[in-house]
Amino acid sequence: MRLVHAFGQAALAACLVSSCLLGCGDALAASAEKGKTAYIQHGCWQCHGIQAQGGPGPKLAPDPIPIEAFTAFVRTTNRAMPPYSEAILPNDDLADIHAYLQTIPKPADYKSIPLLNQ
């Protein structure tokens, strides 16, 4: 129970730090076009798929988690994905990647695909 509580506190602290680092101005200035390039360049696609649809790693889009939680996870994860420090994945690139994820549309409803309705 203490481990879960300590992890929760660490995640909260990481969220607070990331929200300070990625203040509202940076999030508003994020570029989805640059984010797509950074997503490919940093190798995110290798586990999360070209359209962030998932694969070995979880699905990231559509509807990505809030930027603060996204940043906290990327910086402090202790799961299969290694944590990415700011030296490896700068905050601007991370904000751009999040902006890119927000632009990925939801897939078509299977009912709208004729071949799947035969």
KEROMI-585403 format. One record per residue: residue in one letter; residue number from 1; x, y, z of N, C-alpha, C in turn. Coordinates in Angstrom, 2 decimals. Example, Ala and Ser with C-alpha at 12.3 -4.5 7.8 and 13.67 -1.06 7.14 Angstrom:
# KEROMI-585403
MILO/A/1/13.19/-5.69/7.80/12.30/-4.50/7.80/13.20/-3.30/7.80 $
MILO/S/2/12.85/-2.25/7.08/13.67/-1.06/7.14/12.90/0.03/7.87 $
***
This chain:
# KEROMI-585403
MILO/M/1/0.82/-1.19/0.00/0.00/0.00/0.00/0.86/1.25/0.00 $
MILO/R/2/1.96/1.21/0.78/2.86/2.37/0.81/3.49/2.62/-0.55 $
MILO/L/3/3.81/1.55/-1.27/4.41/1.69/-2.60/3.44/2.40/-3.55 $
MILO/V/4/2.18/2.01/-3.50/1.17/2.64/-4.35/1.04/4.11/-3.98 $
MILO/H/5/1.01/4.40/-2.68/0.89/5.79/-2.23/2.12/6.59/-2.67 $
MILO/A/6/3.32/6.02/-2.52/4.55/6.71/-2.92/4.56/6.94/-4.43 $
MILO/F/7/4.09/5.95/-5.19/4.04/6.13/-6.64/3.07/7.24/-7.00 $
MILO/G/8/1.92/7.27/-6.34/0.94/8.32/-6.59/1.51/9.69/-6.31 $
MILO/Q/9/2.25/9.82/-5.21/2.87/11.11/-4.88/3.92/11.49/-5.92 $
MILO/A/10/4.71/10.51/-6.36/5.73/10.79/-7.37/5.09/11.21/-8.69 $
MILO/A/11/4.00/10.56/-9.07/3.31/10.91/-10.31/2.71/12.31/-10.21 $
MILO/L/12/2.14/12.64/-9.05/1.58/13.97/-8.85/2.67/15.03/-8.93 $
MILO/A/13/3.80/14.76/-8.29/4.92/15.71/-8.34/5.41/15.89/-9.77 $
MILO/A/14/5.50/14.79/-10.51/5.94/14.87/-11.90/4.94/15.68/-12.73 $
MILO/C/15/3.65/15.51/-12.46/2.63/16.30/-13.18/2.79/17.78/-12.89 $
MILO/L/16/3.02/18.11/-11.64/3.19/19.52/-11.27/4.42/20.12/-11.92 $
MILO/V/17/5.52/19.37/-11.90/6.75/19.86/-12.51/6.56/20.02/-14.01 $
MILO/S/18/5.94/19.02/-14.64/5.76/19.10/-16.09/4.84/20.24/-16.47 $
MILO/S/19/3.81/20.49/-15.66/2.92/21.59/-16.01/3.64/22.92/-15.88 $
MILO/C/20/4.59/23.02/-14.95/5.40/24.24/-14.85/6.34/24.35/-16.04 $
MILO/L/21/6.94/23.22/-16.44/7.88/23.24/-17.55/7.19/23.48/-18.88 $
MILO/L/22/5.99/22.95/-19.02/5.26/23.07/-20.28/4.11/24.05/-20.13 $
MILO/G/23/4.34/25.16/-19.53/3.29/26.12/-19.26/2.31/26.29/-20.40 $
MILO/C/24/1.22/26.93/-20.13/0.15/27.08/-21.13/0.66/27.69/-22.43 $
MILO/G/25/1.57/28.63/-22.35/2.09/29.27/-23.56/2.76/28.27/-24.48 $
MILO/D/26/3.54/27.34/-23.91/4.20/26.33/-24.73/3.20/25.38/-25.37 $
MILO/A/27/2.18/24.99/-24.60/1.18/24.07/-25.14/0.43/24.72/-26.29 $
MILO/L/28/0.16/26.01/-26.18/-0.54/26.71/-27.25/0.33/26.88/-28.48 $
MILO/A/29/1.65/26.94/-28.28/2.57/27.14/-29.39/2.99/25.82/-30.04 $
MILO/A/30/2.53/24.70/-29.51/2.93/23.40/-30.03/2.48/23.23/-31.48 $
MILO/S/31/3.30/22.55/-32.25/3.04/22.34/-33.67/2.79/20.87/-33.96 $
MILO/A/32/1.61/20.56/-34.47/1.28/19.18/-34.83/2.18/18.68/-35.95 $
MILO/E/33/2.52/19.56/-36.89/3.39/19.17/-38.00/4.78/18.78/-37.47 $
MILO/K/34/5.33/19.61/-36.59/6.63/19.27/-35.98/6.49/18.03/-35.11 $
MILO/G/35/5.32/17.88/-34.47/5.08/16.73/-33.61/5.10/15.42/-34.37 $
MILO/K/36/4.54/15.42/-35.58/4.56/14.20/-36.40/6.01/13.84/-36.73 $
MILO/T/37/6.79/14.84/-37.09/8.21/14.61/-37.39/8.94/14.08/-36.16 $
MILO/A/38/8.70/14.69/-35.00/9.36/14.26/-33.76/8.91/12.85/-33.37 $
MILO/Y/39/7.65/12.54/-33.57/7.09/11.21/-33.27/7.84/10.14/-34.06 $
MILO/I/40/8.10/10.42/-35.32/8.85/9.49/-36.17/10.32/9.47/-35.78 $
MILO/Q/41/10.90/10.66/-35.65/12.33/10.80/-35.36/12.73/10.14/-34.04 $
MILO/H/42/11.90/10.27/-33.02/12.23/9.71/-31.70/11.82/8.25/-31.58 $
MILO/G/43/11.24/7.68/-32.64/10.94/6.25/-32.66/9.65/5.85/-31.96 $
MILO/C/44/8.80/6.80/-31.63/7.53/6.48/-30.94/6.70/5.49/-31.76 $
MILO/W/45/6.73/5.65/-33.08/5.95/4.83/-34.00/6.29/3.35/-33.88 $
MILO/Q/46/7.51/3.03/-33.47/7.94/1.63/-33.44/7.10/0.79/-32.47 $
MILO/C/47/6.65/1.39/-31.39/5.81/0.67/-30.43/4.35/1.09/-30.47 $
MILO/H/48/4.10/2.34/-30.83/2.74/2.87/-30.76/2.05/2.95/-32.12 $
MILO/G/49/2.74/2.59/-33.20/2.14/2.61/-34.53/2.24/3.98/-35.18 $
MILO/I/50/2.22/4.01/-36.49/2.36/5.27/-37.25/1.24/6.24/-36.90 $
MILO/Q/51/0.03/5.76/-36.71/-1.09/6.62/-36.36/-1.40/6.55/-34.86 $
MILO/A/52/-0.42/6.12/-34.06/-0.56/6.01/-32.60/-1.70/5.08/-32.22 $
MILO/Q/53/-1.98/4.10/-33.11/-3.09/3.18/-32.91/-2.75/2.05/-31.95 $
MILO/G/54/-1.50/1.97/-31.53/-1.09/0.90/-30.63/-0.41/-0.21/-31.38 $
MILO/G/55/0.19/-1.09/-30.66/0.95/-2.22/-31.18/1.55/-2.87/-29.95 $
MILO/P/56/2.87/-3.03/-29.92/3.47/-3.50/-28.67/3.23/-2.51/-27.52 $
MILO/G/57/3.16/-1.22/-27.86/2.85/-0.19/-26.87/1.38/0.18/-26.95 $
MILO/P/58/0.87/0.86/-25.94/-0.55/1.20/-25.94/-0.95/2.23/-27.00 $
MILO/K/59/-2.22/2.27/-27.28/-2.81/3.25/-28.19/-2.68/4.64/-27.55 $
MILO/L/60/-2.23/5.61/-28.32/-2.07/6.98/-27.82/-3.11/7.94/-28.38 $
MILO/A/61/-3.72/7.58/-29.49/-4.69/8.48/-30.14/-5.80/7.63/-30.73 $
MILO/P/62/-6.94/8.17/-31.01/-7.31/9.56/-30.78/-7.57/9.82/-29.30 $
MILO/D/63/-7.80/11.05/-28.98/-8.06/11.49/-27.61/-6.93/11.14/-26.65 $
MILO/P/64/-5.73/11.71/-26.87/-4.63/11.43/-25.95/-4.91/11.95/-24.55 $
MILO/I/65/-4.21/11.41/-23.58/-4.36/11.88/-22.20/-3.88/13.34/-22.12 $
MILO/P/66/-4.28/14.07/-21.10/-3.86/15.48/-20.98/-2.33/15.62/-20.99 $
MILO/I/67/-1.87/16.74/-21.49/-0.43/16.99/-21.66/0.34/16.79/-20.36 $
MILO/E/68/-0.22/17.20/-19.24/0.49/17.07/-17.95/0.73/15.60/-17.61 $
MILO/A/69/-0.30/14.77/-17.77/-0.16/13.34/-17.48/0.75/12.67/-18.51 $
MILO/F/70/0.63/13.08/-19.77/1.46/12.55/-20.85/2.94/12.81/-20.56 $
MILO/T/71/3.24/14.06/-20.21/4.61/14.45/-19.90/5.14/13.69/-18.69 $
MILO/A/72/4.33/13.62/-17.64/4.75/12.92/-16.42/5.07/11.47/-16.72 $
MILO/F/73/4.23/10.82/-17.52/4.47/9.42/-17.84/5.73/9.24/-18.65 $
MILO/V/74/5.89/10.05/-19.69/7.06/9.93/-20.56/8.36/10.16/-19.77 $
MILO/R/75/8.33/11.08/-18.85/9.53/11.41/-18.07/9.84/10.43/-16.95 $
MILO/T/76/8.81/9.80/-16.37/9.04/9.02/-15.15/8.62/7.57/-15.22 $
MILO/T/77/8.21/7.08/-16.38/7.71/5.71/-16.47/8.72/4.69/-15.95 $
MILO/N/78/8.19/3.66/-15.33/9.03/2.54/-14.91/8.47/1.25/-15.50 $
MILO/R/79/7.78/1.37/-16.59/7.19/0.21/-17.27/8.10/-0.22/-18.42 $
MILO/A/80/7.53/-0.90/-19.40/8.33/-1.40/-20.52/8.98/-0.28/-21.31 $
MILO/M/81/8.33/0.87/-21.38/8.92/2.01/-22.08/9.93/2.68/-21.16 $
MILO/P/82/11.12/2.95/-21.67/12.09/3.66/-20.82/11.67/5.12/-20.64 $
MILO/P/83/12.04/5.72/-19.50/11.74/7.15/-19.35/12.62/7.96/-20.30 $
MILO/Y/84/12.05/9.02/-20.85/12.77/9.91/-21.75/13.04/11.22/-21.02 $
MILO/S/85/14.31/11.49/-20.76/14.68/12.74/-20.09/14.57/13.90/-21.09 $
MILO/E/86/14.60/15.10/-20.56/14.53/16.28/-21.42/15.74/16.37/-22.35 $
MILO/A/87/16.87/15.80/-21.92/18.08/15.81/-22.77/17.87/14.97/-24.03 $
MILO/I/88/17.03/13.95/-23.94/16.78/13.07/-25.08/15.56/13.53/-25.87 $
MILO/L/89/14.51/13.93/-25.16/13.26/14.37/-25.77/12.89/15.72/-25.16 $
MILO/P/90/13.32/16.81/-25.81/13.06/18.15/-25.25/11.57/18.43/-25.04 $
MILO/N/91/11.28/19.29/-24.09/9.89/19.64/-23.77/9.13/20.15/-24.99 $
MILO/D/92/9.79/20.93/-25.83/9.12/21.44/-27.04/8.70/20.29/-27.95 $
MILO/D/93/9.59/19.30/-28.13/9.26/18.14/-28.96/8.10/17.35/-28.34 $
MILO/L/94/8.14/17.21/-27.03/7.08/16.47/-26.35/5.73/17.17/-26.51 $
MILO/A/95/5.72/18.48/-26.38/4.48/19.25/-26.58/4.02/19.13/-28.03 $
MILO/D/96/4.95/19.14/-28.98/4.61/18.99/-30.39/4.03/17.60/-30.66 $
MILO/I/97/4.62/16.57/-30.05/4.12/15.21/-30.23/2.68/15.12/-29.70 $
MILO/H/98/2.44/15.72/-28.55/1.09/15.71/-27.99/0.12/16.44/-28.94 $
MILO/A/99/0.57/17.56/-29.50/-0.27/18.29/-30.46/-0.58/17.41/-31.67 $
MILO/Y/100/0.40/16.67/-32.15/0.18/15.75/-33.27/-0.85/14.68/-32.90 $
MILO/L/101/-0.72/14.11/-31.72/-1.65/13.07/-31.29/-3.09/13.60/-31.24 $
MILO/Q/102/-3.23/14.87/-30.90/-4.56/15.47/-30.84/-5.19/15.63/-32.23 $
MILO/T/103/-4.38/15.63/-33.27/-4.91/15.81/-34.63/-5.32/14.50/-35.29 $
MILO/I/104/-4.97/13.39/-34.70/-5.29/12.09/-35.31/-6.78/11.83/-35.13 $
MILO/P/105/-7.49/11.66/-36.25/-8.95/11.48/-36.16/-9.34/10.09/-35.66 $
MILO/K/106/-10.55/10.01/-35.18/-11.09/8.71/-34.80/-11.27/7.88/-36.06 $
MILO/P/107/-11.12/6.56/-35.96/-11.33/5.73/-37.15/-12.80/5.76/-37.57 $
MILO/A/108/-13.04/5.41/-38.80/-14.41/5.37/-39.32/-15.22/4.32/-38.57 $
MILO/D/109/-16.47/4.59/-38.38/-17.39/3.62/-37.79/-17.48/2.43/-38.74 $
MILO/Y/110/-17.35/1.24/-38.21/-17.37/0.07/-39.09/-18.67/-0.04/-39.89 $
MILO/K/111/-19.75/0.54/-39.39/-21.02/0.51/-40.10/-20.97/1.34/-41.38 $
MILO/S/112/-20.02/2.25/-41.48/-19.92/3.08/-42.67/-19.02/2.46/-43.73 $
MILO/I/113/-18.49/1.28/-43.47/-17.61/0.60/-44.43/-18.40/-0.55/-45.07 $
MILO/P/114/-18.81/-0.39/-46.34/-19.71/-1.37/-46.98/-19.21/-2.81/-46.89 $
MILO/L/115/-17.95/-3.04/-47.12/-17.42/-4.39/-47.12/-17.62/-5.08/-45.77 $
MILO/L/116/-17.59/-4.33/-44.70/-17.75/-4.92/-43.38/-19.21/-5.15/-43.00 $
MILO/N/117/-20.12/-4.71/-43.84/-21.54/-4.85/-43.55/-22.24/-5.86/-44.45 $
MILO/Q/118/-21.48/-6.70/-45.11/-22.08/-7.72/-45.99/-22.41/-8.97/-45.22 $
***
